[in-house]
Amino acid sequence: MSFSKELRQAANPVFEAILEHPFVQGIGKGSLPAPALIHYVKQDFEYLNTFMQIYGVAISRSTSRKDIAMFTEQISFVLHSEVHPHNNFCEVAGVAYSDLQYEPLAPTAHHYTRHMLDVANKGTLAEIISVLLPCPWTYQVIGDHLYETVQPTEDHPFYDWISFYRSGGEMSVTKQFCDRLDQLALHASRDEKKRMIDHFIKSCQLEYAFWEMAFTEEKWPVSLA
């Protein structure tokens, strides 16, 4: 069994829980509260900014042009392509994506981004890929699950979102990351592999927590207004 398959097997309970989360279920049903959709988009916008910064760190750790090209392509993807599912959520919520105002990261999103930044600043290239991989992988699993179970047509409110993330959609980085991680794992020490597993599992848990944060419109506990 490849290392990436071992990771997927270890995190399967989290993947299954994500598919059952009410926000994800709401995407499939085509019905979610507008405030939850808006909160998600605002938080994900800032989260993806951090994701791109970590791609930059990964580039600095890369020793091959192939790796540099992979991470560079992903920065471009976030900047120019991943705005489409955000726009889909905004359209359903009845707001313009361009009109959204900056909102500080909620506690869960703040924790998730700091988790990834900590690994990026201290870890190896293999650890960086491990901490980043759950984001595209869980979204692809969600997209595939919803596409297969709901079989949405173009009049489904979240057709564009589901089509974007499913296998064969616009996001194809999961396989690239898995393949590269499997190569790096062949030369990783036992301790490094343990760290890679830990980073991956924590990111999976925080993916679930991110959906919960959006659904509950999580804020910091004490208002300063």
C-alpha positions in Angstrom: 0.0 0.0 0.0 1.4 3.4 -0.9 2.0 6.0 1.8 -0.8 8.3 0.5 -3.3 5.3 0.7 -2.1 4.7 4.3 -2.9 8.3 5.1 -6.4 8.1 3.5 -7.2 4.9 5.3 -6.1 6.3 8.7 -8.2 9.5 8.1 -11.3 7.7 6.7 -13.5 8.3 9.8 -12.9 12.1 9.3 -13.6 11.9 5.6 -16.9 10.1 6.4 -17.8 12.6 9.0 -17.2 15.5 6.6 -19.6 14.0 4.1 -22.3 13.9 6.8 -21.7 17.4 8.0 -24.8 19.6 7.6 -23.0 22.2 5.5 -21.9 19.6 3.0 -25.3 18.0 3.1 -26.8 21.4 2.5 -24.7 21.8 -0.7 -26.1 18.6 -1.9 -29.7 19.6 -1.1 -29.2 23.0 -2.6 -30.2 24.8 0.5 -28.0 26.7 3.0 -28.5 29.9 4.9 -27.1 32.9 3.1 -25.1 34.1 6.2 -23.4 30.7 6.5 -22.4 30.8 2.8 -21.1 34.4 3.2 -19.1 33.5 6.3 -17.6 30.5 4.5 -16.5 32.6 1.5 -14.9 35.3 3.7 -13.0 32.8 5.8 -12.0 30.7 2.9 -10.7 33.7 1.0 -8.3 34.5 3.8 -7.5 30.8 4.3 -6.5 30.4 0.7 -4.2 33.5 1.0 -2.3 31.5 3.6 -2.4 28.4 1.4 -0.6 30.4 -1.4 2.0 31.7 1.1 2.8 28.1 2.0 3.1 27.2 -1.6 5.8 29.9 -1.7 7.6 28.3 1.2 7.4 24.9 -0.6 9.0 26.5 -3.7 11.8 27.7 -1.5 12.4 24.1 -0.2 12.2 22.6 -3.7 15.3 21.4 -5.4 13.7 20.5 -8.8 12.0 22.6 -11.4 9.2 20.0 -11.6 8.3 20.7 -8.0 8.7 24.5 -8.4 6.4 24.3 -11.5 3.8 22.3 -9.5 3.6 24.7 -6.7 3.7 27.8 -9.0 0.8 26.3 -11.0 -1.2 25.9 -7.8 -0.7 29.6 -6.8 -2.1 30.6 -10.2 -5.0 28.1 -9.7 -6.0 29.7 -6.4 -5.7 33.2 -7.8 -7.6 32.7 -11.0 -9.7 29.5 -10.8 -10.8 28.9 -7.2 -12.8 32.1 -7.3 -15.4 30.3 -9.3 -16.8 28.2 -6.5 -16.7 31.3 -4.3 -18.8 33.1 -6.8 -21.3 30.3 -6.9 -21.8 30.5 -3.1 -22.2 34.3 -3.4 -24.7 34.1 -6.2 -26.9 31.7 -4.1 -26.5 34.0 -1.1 -27.5 37.0 -3.2 -24.3 39.0 -2.8 -21.6 40.1 -5.1 -18.2 38.5 -4.5 -16.5 41.8 -5.1 -18.6 43.5 -2.5 -17.5 41.3 0.4 -15.5 43.0 3.1 -12.5 41.6 4.9 -13.2 39.7 8.0 -10.6 38.5 10.5 -10.1 34.8 10.7 -12.5 33.1 13.1 -10.8 30.9 15.8 -11.0 27.7 13.8 -9.7 29.2 10.6 -7.0 31.0 12.5 -5.9 27.7 14.2 -5.9 25.8 10.8 -3.8 28.4 9.1 -1.3 28.6 12.0 -1.1 24.8 12.0 -0.1 24.8 8.3 2.3 27.7 8.7 4.0 26.1 11.7 4.6 22.9 9.6 5.8 25.0 6.6 8.3 26.9 8.7 9.7 23.9 10.5 9.1 20.9 8.3 10.5 19.2 5.2 9.0 19.4 1.8 7.2 16.1 2.4 5.7 17.4 5.6 4.5 20.5 3.8 2.7 18.5 1.2 1.2 16.3 4.0 -0.3 19.3 5.8 -1.7 20.8 2.5 -3.1 17.6 1.0 -6.3 17.2 3.1 -7.7 20.4 1.7 -7.9 19.4 -2.0 -8.4 15.7 -1.2 -11.4 16.2 1.0 -13.0 18.6 -1.4 -12.5 16.2 -4.3 -14.2 13.4 -2.2 -17.0 15.8 -1.4 -17.4 16.8 -5.1 -17.4 13.1 -6.2 -19.9 12.1 -3.4 -22.3 14.8 -4.2 -22.0 14.4 -7.9 -22.8 10.7 -7.6 -25.5 10.8 -5.0 -27.3 14.0 -6.0 -26.6 13.8 -9.8 -27.1 17.6 -10.1 -28.3 19.2 -13.3 -27.4 22.7 -14.3 -30.4 24.1 -12.5 -29.1 22.9 -9.1 -28.0 25.9 -7.0 -24.6 24.5 -6.4 -24.0 22.7 -9.7 -21.0 24.8 -10.5 -19.4 24.2 -7.0 -19.9 20.4 -7.2 -18.7 20.2 -10.8 -15.6 22.3 -10.0 -14.4 20.0 -7.2 -15.4 16.5 -8.5 -12.9 14.3 -10.2 -12.6 15.5 -13.8 -13.5 19.0 -12.7 -11.0 21.9 -12.6 -9.0 20.9 -9.5 -6.5 18.1 -10.3 -3.8 18.7 -7.6 -4.8 15.8 -5.4 -3.2 13.1 -7.6 -0.1 15.3 -8.1 0.4 15.7 -4.4 -0.3 12.0 -3.6 2.2 10.9 -6.3 4.9 13.3 -5.1 4.3 12.4 -1.4 4.6 8.7 -2.2 8.0 9.4 -3.8 9.2 11.5 -0.9 8.0 8.9 1.6 10.3 6.3 0.1 13.3 8.2 1.5 11.7 9.6 4.7 12.8 8.4 8.1 10.4 6.7 10.5 10.2 9.9 12.6 9.5 12.0 9.5 6.7 9.7 8.4 5.2 9.9 11.9 5.2 13.7 11.6 3.7 13.5 8.1 0.8 11.3 9.4 0.2 13.7 12.3 0.2 16.7 10.1 -2.2 15.1 7.7 -4.6 13.9 10.3 -4.7 17.2 12.0 -5.5 19.0 8.8 -8.3 16.5 8.1 -9.8 17.2 11.5 -9.5 20.9 10.9 -11.2 20.5 7.5 -14.2 19.1 9.4 -13.9 22.0 11.9 -13.8 24.5 9.1 -17.2 23.4 7.8 -18.5 23.5 11.3 -17.1 27.0 11.7 -18.9 28.2 8.6 -22.2 26.5 9.4 -22.3 28.0 12.9 -20.9 31.4 11.7 -18.2 31.1 14.4 -16.9 34.3 15.9 -14.4 35.1 18.6 -16.1 34.6 22.0 -16.0 38.2 23.2 -17.3 41.1 21.0 -15.3 44.3 21.1 -18.1 46.3 19.4 
